[in-house]
Amino acid sequence: MEKKDETQHHEPELDQVVNPWQVSAKDGGKIDYDKLIDQFGCQRLDQSLIDRVHRLTSRPPHVFLRRGVFFAHRDFNDILDAYEKGQKFYLYTGRGPSSEALHLGHLIPFMFTKYLQDAFKVPLVIQLTDDEKCMWKNLSVEESQRLARENAKDIIACGFDISRTFIFSDFDYVGGAFYKNMVRVAKCVTLNKVTGIFGFSGEDHIGKISFPPIQAVPSFPSSFPHLFQGKDNPRCLIPCAIDQDPYFRMTRDVAPRLGYHKPALIESSFFPALQVYV
Amino acid sequence: MEKKDETQHHEPELDQVVNPWQVSAKDGGKIDYDKLIDQFGCQRLDQSLIDRVHRLTSRPPHVFLRRGVFFAHRDFNDILDAYEKGQKFYLYTGRGPSSEALHLGHLIPFMFTKYLQDAFKVPLVIQLTDDEKCMWKNLSVEESQRLARENAKDIIACGFDISRTFIFSDFDYVGGAFYKNMVRVAKCVTLNKVTGIFGFSGEDHIGKISFPPIQAVPSFPSSFPHLFQGKDNPRCLIPCAIDQDPYFRMTRDVAPRLGYHKPALIESSFFPALQVYV
């Protein structure tokens, strides 16, 4: 039974820390993913769900599903219910452009999203959060935009269906319907709430505190009038690494208050670092 | 001698409270404007400055100057220096559309701005903060936009030079160069800083905390590429009521770090309420 406010699931765990900016494990360096599922309040992606994907798409599930790289979810079953009834959904994933080129870890959500797009034949929006990286990494606006453009080339190379894919940079696209949804979300989230979810302090600049609504609103189809205007409020499925869960716990808390479906999530473990554990 | 960080001037005064959301005086209901000038750290607009306006514009100073309705300023002398040297400046004022029509108090900055535009022949930007009122007054996005449009009609009726005036609603205009400047400002302002200036608490929603950069950036000409692109970083003069000073103390603190002039201010007292003091 899902609690009403998922943002309450988050309690500080001293032995492992996982949030959008920091992933650190206890001794040995291994993340305890079962504990993370408990802590975040998401669900394990079990074999019966993988079998259902197999049946619905009539193709073998992606190796990242079979091998448990994507291991957790929120409401993925609802997405499959909707799909089975012929209702539409869309995919949303993103990239914070902090470096020149994508490495293998960065590619995991994109490779998996490409499979989901092919298997379910659905639209996809890809958010390049150049504003986020400008704010967190102390990059200039211009450098963040340059990295977003470089990263877009690597993302395009994954082979998405160009007739169903919209890639945008926040610096280019924020405004209009997107900005209106940002304001609607911001009104629903107190400073105490974001401090609880993300651990902000008084020394953090207000750009960081302003950012969560920006990552939230691609979950709402009305943020993309040129894609979804006139469509019947399609559901949103977000493939991502599990460190992004805090943003979407917040988003799921707000969505029904604004008349939207909660976005569903399908979440991966982290790519193992190329280092020797002794 | 101006202190480096003007935002430090603000100390809580228990006997009178003046900020963008609240104006309340001690017993008797009269604001002590001399005390306010000390508290905010701005300057009194004295007769020699008014005489200088007379000389420079070759026309009688506006009655709001002669009668002390506009009574305080920050760097207004620098604007006059620039004007005397033939350098450009522009005017920026605004309106938070919280009601259907403007009353006499609301009209004061617009009537005075119209005089400044006529006297100095300068461009003017007018910001309609429909996003602010949506966030503070619990209006819907649609209702805030409707009020902005209604208010724009009253503002236009003041008779601005249409070839030199740009009126915009935040919901329409935020994005692009404007949004980039919002992010640049937000990076320079900590949560502690805005809490000190505006008195936010943990129960305030993050829309309020995100807003100060939106009111700040019309002070920077690069926020309006269609007006000022290629122009030589013109100075900005802001006519407003003195309750808006906190926004621009923050803006003036940030401006030099981003390579802009500090905006200058010319500030009015409050329109007396139509009530009997006993």
Interface residues (C-beta under 8 A of the other chain):
Chain A: D131 C134 M135 N138 V141 F171 D172 Y173 V174 G175 G176 Y179 K180 V183 R184 A186 K187 C188 V189 T190 L191 N192 V194 T195 F200 S201 G202 E203 D204 H205 I206 G207 I209 S210 P212 P213
Chain B: D131 C134 M135 N138 V141 F171 D172 Y173 V174 G175 G176 Y179 K180 V183 R184 A186 K187 C188 V189 T190 L191 N192 V194 T195 F200 S201 G202 E203 D204 H205 I206 G207 I209 S210 P212 P213
